[in-house]
Amino acid sequence: MYTHENFAADVTRSFEFLESEYGMRREPLHAAGPGAWIVYANIDVKVVVESEIGGSCGVTVVNLRHVKRDPLERSEFDLEEIVALTSP
């Protein structure tokens, strides 16, 4: 059975580049029921990697320096949205 600890180990291994190449710090694993997430952050950006045991996995990127001048402006995007914008 895949556990929150397995998820944490996989994320730490796969997203290590955020620490080494972008100077982000990794917060400890957060878990609540079937859900778990790990946050990486620096002064400009926060990356949240989340999983639901037996369910989905997602990555969200948040621009921490974004100032909302319009209530409809967004500062948070999930990986699917980013890929959709960059793929032909």
MOWO-V140981 format. One record per pair of residues at least 6 apart in sequence whose C-alpha atoms are under 7 Angstrom apart, sorted by the first residue. I is the first residue (numbers start at 1). J is the second residue. Records with the same first field share a line. If there is no record, write none. Layout:
I = J + J
This chain:
4 = 36
8 = 29
18 = 24
19 = 25
23 = 42
24 = 40 + 41 + 42
25 = 40 + 41 + 42
26 = 39 + 40 + 41
27 = 38 + 39 + 40
28 = 38
29 = 37 + 38
30 = 36 + 37 + 38
31 = 37
34 = 52 + 53
35 = 51 + 52 + 53
36 = 50 + 51 + 52
37 = 48 + 49 + 50 + 51
38 = 48 + 49 + 50
39 = 46 + 47 + 48 + 49
40 = 46 + 47 + 48
41 = 47
44 = 63 + 64 + 65
45 = 62 + 63 + 64
46 = 61 + 62 + 63 + 64
47 = 59 + 60 + 61 + 62
48 = 59 + 60 + 61
49 = 58 + 59 + 60
50 = 57 + 58 + 59
51 = 57 + 58
59 = 78 + 79
60 = 76 + 77 + 78 + 79
61 = 76 + 77 + 78
62 = 75 + 76 + 77
63 = 75 + 76
66 = 75
